[in-house]
């Protein structure tokens, strides 16, 4: 199979090179090119500028570094026109000689009409760069420049992205972590750096990378691409988030430094941040006036002590307590969680580019990001088995309750390394570009859970509705240390690793279709994605305490009498904690009092393992034609995937004893044909209409695909993989109208419709004992498995408005508004249920921001809203897990002391909104998590 793939790849590459060779006739010896850079008055690059040859349809947009290249021009005199919102249009005359590559740099002057009397702040500069790139793109996308990212108090990439239309985020440790687009699951969005995918390394095998790993400060810009063109990977139904690293743009050295410190309210601890970047170009010549060599280096460091308070009840069982068949759901396991975490994020990127000639260049990039979390978690559990619980006079009572008091000592290290080497050159009038890319992601956890447990104790619950339900009792099972004895120690250590190696080659051949400029593009790509998860054999174990009850009694290991009196924002106290050091030292000093369970250890290791390899070969053909004001782009992409997965099926008996651990392998392949058609029409100079019909697919998460089984006797859960899962396929329709305003703003409306076949979803049901062989041993357990649904439809509307109120009188000119709203609706058929809402789809998402700038001072308030959505499907509506709607209020302010020096302050989550999930009905709490607010202040220096 691999030989077949290799031959297929070589055939495509040969076709590309042959086409390039055919495109170099004698005419190529006389054709010339014009290239250069568009810059502002200070020498800064202007990305997204429209550069055209006057009187023709030939035109390009400048890159993120402000560079442009107009190829395949006959000798003669030309007028080059440049348009960039916020700057005065410019025309310049040039003379091109036969075979010449003319270097023509263009400096634009800020417009004095639209922004008269207004200081163009960093806020406006960010808008300006982003909107110009968006305006001149062929497809539908949003762009966030580095300046625009700095407008908000966002520390990582996920939090920056949440400000855009159609984006919802998941949170980890109080920060944005994962991203979903347009109401689809997170795995339907590819996360790229410099155009190639980062491998996800989340514990549950999700493909989408966690973006709290990447600091926003080391990037030049981010793109949210919502309609894919044929030259982009097709396995992204929702779209692509592309993170772009900076490249040196000026012969003058450019330096920026940020230093700040702050405070986290929840744990009453400090935080600190530092960012630095430097860039410069070297070796200017007559042919290369902007230098042959460019070097840029960026680094970011952030450290904080944060955490969260949480109450959760994630096991609800149905019972008829009254005997009249009025069955209700009862919470059998209620947990309080207090976590304190030291979080350290570091990021660094280095880019070196070299121009051999005006038409040949290479770019090398190395990017490293890491995120370390060192946490101490105190957790209390009260368990009341439904079968042994009765209801009398409104009070639920059991004589066989059980309490747990647990300590978790956990270190998590998440990192990614991305290396790329790209190059491009002209072969006559044909452009050849390609590159090699390698990314490696790792997520390692060392976690030791120490558990104290009671015997059977009486417990009662008087109220099972609401966000703060509690089990109590006359023996005070929550705080009575005499009830608890050292029970187990579990080393929950694991490693998850993902790599992606990519080789790609593209050929672009310009041509004329009558008087219309066009180009034909084709290319090929090979990539190998490898993802594996395992527990280290030498550091994974489950040990049971075998000493005397007196020696193991919690009275010997008592910690604080009250861990947190204002726990859960003061709603309930946490109560007694355990001594962290005393608990750990007792085990270290008395190892013979603990019996390591070889059986449970092997179950933990074998059930966790998987090793997945996917080899992908892709090729595409694409054609773009500019008909005066109308652009038409169409093409076909073909992707073939060869899959090879290894895992183990682990079986236990009713007592949790390992009965078998069988290695299994799954191999298969599939080919996707992905047609694509997109159009763009300039209704006026500042009004653009876009439309697209495209086809895409998304692969299932790795963990969902593995032929494995994980059984937890304690939690009464069974989790199965499903090697029969198929990729989801989608037909996408998009339409948008964008009105760009002269005051650096935009008004836009867009609609989208996706028909998704075989979408994947996570299911949680109660086992009846017939689902698989030996399932009778787990009757009544919660059963987790992912399946393919039949069909889902997702449609929605995106509204976006940005404007600077420069038409207002006097000091009111400094007001800027930013707002967007997305409505999404879906219908899905799955699990014998009809017209479901697609898991992950929120009906409403919105952002609002108001800023005011006056003489160097800027004040801004930001509101983010994420609507409710289904996170896990149950057997019916009342057993679905729903993530509740949430809004967050942030503020930031800055004052420019000198031209290069700015002081700033910012606050995040000022209203301390929790993240809530519920079980089918809002009265049945699933999780309720508080993070509280944080604040920072510091200095920024730009040179």
HELIX and SHEET records of a PDB file:
HELIX    1   1 UNK A    2  UNK A   22  1                                  21    
HELIX    2   2 UNK A   26  UNK A   29  5                                   4    
HELIX    3   3 UNK A  122  UNK A  135  1                                  14    
HELIX    4   4 UNK A  146  UNK A  149  1                                   4    
HELIX    5   5 UNK A  157  UNK A  161  1                                   5    
HELIX    6   6 UNK A  186  UNK A  188  5                                   3    
HELIX    7   7 UNK A  211  UNK A  213  5                                   3    
HELIX    8   8 UNK A  216  UNK A  218  5                                   3    
HELIX    9   9 UNK A  386  UNK A  388  5                                   3    
HELIX   10  10 UNK A  481  UNK A  483  5                                   3    
HELIX   11  11 UNK A  537  UNK A  539  5                                   3    
HELIX   12  12 UNK A  554  UNK A  557  5                                   4    
HELIX   13  13 UNK A  567  UNK A  570  1                                   4    
HELIX   14  14 UNK A  580  UNK A  589  1                                  10    
HELIX   15  15 UNK A  591  UNK A  593  5                                   3    
HELIX   16  16 UNK A  598  UNK A  608  1                                  11    
HELIX   17  17 UNK A  702  UNK A  705  1                                   4    
HELIX   18  18 UNK A  775  UNK A  778  5                                   4    
HELIX   19  19 UNK A  810  UNK A  814  5                                   5    
HELIX   20  20 UNK A  877  UNK A  879  5                                   3    
SHEET    1   A 3 UNK A  67  UNK A  73  0                                        
SHEET    2   A 3 UNK A  32  UNK A  39 -1                                        
SHEET    3   A 3 UNK A 101  UNK A 103  1                                        
SHEET    1   B 3 UNK A  67  UNK A  73  0                                        
SHEET    2   B 3 UNK A  32  UNK A  39 -1                                        
SHEET    3   B 3 UNK A 106  UNK A 107  1                                        
SHEET    1   C 4 UNK A  59  UNK A  61  0                                        
SHEET    2   C 4 UNK A  50  UNK A  53 -1                                        
SHEET    3   C 4 UNK A  76  UNK A  83 -1                                        
SHEET    4   C 4 UNK A  90  UNK A  96 -1                                        
SHEET    1   D 5 UNK A 141  UNK A 145  0                                        
SHEET    2   D 5 UNK A 219  UNK A 225 -1                                        
SHEET    3   D 5 UNK A 239  UNK A 245 -1                                        
SHEET    4   D 5 UNK A 189  UNK A 193  1                                        
SHEET    5   D 5 UNK A 196  UNK A 197 -1                                        
SHEET    1   E 2 UNK A 167  UNK A 172  0                                        
SHEET    2   E 2 UNK A 175  UNK A 181 -1                                        
SHEET    1   F26 UNK A 390  UNK A 392  0                                        
SHEET    2   F26 UNK A 395  UNK A 427 -1                                        
SHEET    3   F26 UNK A 360  UNK A 383 -1                                        
SHEET    4   F26 UNK A 333  UNK A 357 -1                                        
SHEET    5   F26 UNK A 293  UNK A 312 -1                                        
SHEET    6   F26 UNK A 269  UNK A 282 -1                                        
SHEET    7   F26 UNK A 254  UNK A 264 -1                                        
SHEET    8   F26 UNK A 934  UNK A 942 -1                                        
SHEET    9   F26 UNK A 901  UNK A 908 -1                                        
SHEET   10   F26 UNK A 886  UNK A 896 -1                                        
SHEET   11   F26 UNK A 857  UNK A 866 -1                                        
SHEET   12   F26 UNK A 844  UNK A 854 -1                                        
SHEET   13   F26 UNK A 815  UNK A 830 -1                                        
SHEET   14   F26 UNK A 791  UNK A 804 -1                                        
SHEET   15   F26 UNK A 745  UNK A 757 -1                                        
SHEET   16   F26 UNK A 728  UNK A 741 -1                                        
SHEET   17   F26 UNK A 687  UNK A 698 -1                                        
SHEET   18   F26 UNK A 658  UNK A 684 -1                                        
SHEET   19   F26 UNK A 630  UNK A 652 -1                                        
SHEET   20   F26 UNK A 610  UNK A 627 -1                                        
SHEET   21   F26 UNK A 516  UNK A 534 -1                                        
SHEET   22   F26 UNK A 494  UNK A 513 -1                                        
SHEET   23   F26 UNK A 430  UNK A 453 -1                                        
SHEET   24   F26 UNK A 485  UNK A 491 -1                                        
SHEET   25   F26 UNK A 541  UNK A 545 -1                                        
SHEET   26   F26 UNK A 594  UNK A 596 -1                                        
SHEET    1   G14 UNK A 390  UNK A 392  0                                        
SHEET    2   G14 UNK A 395  UNK A 427 -1                                        
SHEET    3   G14 UNK A 360  UNK A 383 -1                                        
SHEET    4   G14 UNK A 333  UNK A 357 -1                                        
SHEET    5   G14 UNK A 293  UNK A 312 -1                                        
SHEET    6   G14 UNK A 269  UNK A 282 -1                                        
SHEET    7   G14 UNK A 254  UNK A 264 -1                                        
SHEET    8   G14 UNK A 934  UNK A 942 -1                                        
SHEET    9   G14 UNK A 901  UNK A 908 -1                                        
SHEET   10   G14 UNK A 886  UNK A 896 -1                                        
SHEET   11   G14 UNK A 857  UNK A 866 -1                                        
SHEET   12   G14 UNK A 844  UNK A 854 -1                                        
SHEET   13   G14 UNK A 815  UNK A 830 -1                                        
SHEET   14   G14 UNK A 833  UNK A 836 -1                                        
SHEET    1   H 9 UNK A 390  UNK A 392  0                                        
SHEET    2   H 9 UNK A 395  UNK A 427 -1                                        
SHEET    3   H 9 UNK A 360  UNK A 383 -1                                        
SHEET    4   H 9 UNK A 333  UNK A 357 -1                                        
SHEET    5   H 9 UNK A 293  UNK A 312 -1                                        
SHEET    6   H 9 UNK A 925  UNK A 930 -1                                        
SHEET    7   H 9 UNK A 915  UNK A 919 -1                                        
SHEET    8   H 9 UNK A 881  UNK A 883 -1                                        
SHEET    9   H 9 UNK A 869  UNK A 872 -1                                        
SHEET    1   I 2 UNK A 316  UNK A 319  0                                        
SHEET    2   I 2 UNK A 328  UNK A 331 -1                                        
SHEET    1   J 3 UNK A 390  UNK A 392  0                                        
SHEET    2   J 3 UNK A 395  UNK A 427 -1                                        
SHEET    3   J 3 UNK A 457  UNK A 461 -1                                        
SHEET    1   K 4 UNK A 709  UNK A 712  0                                        
SHEET    2   K 4 UNK A 717  UNK A 720 -1                                        
SHEET    3   K 4 UNK A 782  UNK A 788  1                                        
SHEET    4   K 4 UNK A 760  UNK A 766 -1                                        
END                                                                             
